[in-house]
Amino acid sequence: MAQTVTECLAAGTDSVTLIDQVKAGTHDVTGMTQAEINEMVQRNVDHLSTILLYAPVDGDDDTPDIAGAAGSKKTTHVAAVTTGNAYIAAN
């Protein structure tokens, strides 16, 4: 059974949380170098970016259309990608 847009976006919630916590300084990064932190943030940005591109290729494809979904459904995910990229650029 195919996943819904909501289910796919829910799969990215942990990435949104991690990125937001790293930026806020509340994610435990004890023992990590800045390069390692940036790599961790990049992996999560990449994960969210992939999810946000999901779209069916034709009428028979049951891939959820996240790319075409209303912005309000994916606002936090798009914001987390922007936040993550800005964090990496600044650090």
C-alpha positions in Angstrom: 0.0 0.0 0.0 1.3 3.4 -0.9 2.2 6.0 1.6 0.3 9.3 1.8 1.8 12.7 1.7 1.2 13.0 5.5 2.9 9.7 6.2 6.0 10.6 4.1 6.3 14.0 5.8 5.9 12.4 9.2 9.0 10.3 8.2 11.0 13.5 8.0 9.9 14.9 11.3 12.9 13.6 13.2 15.2 15.4 10.7 13.3 18.7 11.2 13.6 18.3 14.9 17.4 17.5 14.8 18.1 20.5 12.5 16.1 22.9 14.7 17.8 21.6 17.9 21.3 21.8 16.4 20.7 25.4 15.4 19.2 26.2 18.9 22.1 24.5 20.6 19.9 22.0 22.4 21.0 18.9 20.5 23.7 16.9 22.4 26.8 17.2 20.2 29.2 16.3 23.0 32.4 14.9 21.5 31.6 15.9 18.0 33.7 18.2 15.9 32.1 21.0 13.9 32.8 19.1 10.7 30.9 16.1 12.2 28.0 18.2 13.3 27.8 19.8 9.8 27.9 16.3 8.2 25.0 15.2 10.5 23.0 18.3 9.6 23.7 17.8 5.9 22.5 14.2 6.0 19.2 15.4 7.5 18.9 18.2 5.0 19.5 15.7 2.2 16.8 13.4 3.6 14.3 16.2 3.8 15.2 17.4 0.3 14.6 13.9 -1.1 11.2 13.6 0.6 10.2 17.1 -0.7 10.9 16.0 -4.3 8.6 12.9 -4.2 6.1 13.0 -7.1 4.4 10.4 -9.3 5.9 10.0 -12.8 2.5 9.1 -14.4 -1.0 8.2 -13.5 -0.1 4.7 -12.6 2.6 5.7 -10.1 1.3 5.6 -6.5 4.2 7.8 -5.2 2.7 10.5 -3.1 2.8 14.0 -4.7 4.8 15.8 -2.0 6.3 18.2 -4.6 2.9 19.2 -5.7 1.3 19.3 -2.2 0.1 22.5 -0.7 2.9 24.4 0.9 1.2 24.5 4.4 1.6 20.7 4.6 5.3 20.9 4.2 6.2 24.3 5.6 8.3 23.0 8.5 10.2 20.7 6.3 11.1 23.4 3.8 12.1 25.7 6.6 14.3 23.0 8.2 16.2 22.6 4.8 16.7 26.4 4.7 17.8 26.4 8.4 20.2 23.5 7.9 21.8 25.0 4.9 22.2 28.3 6.6 23.7 26.6 9.7 26.3 24.7 7.6 27.2 27.8 5.7 27.8 29.7 8.9 29.8 27.0 10.6 
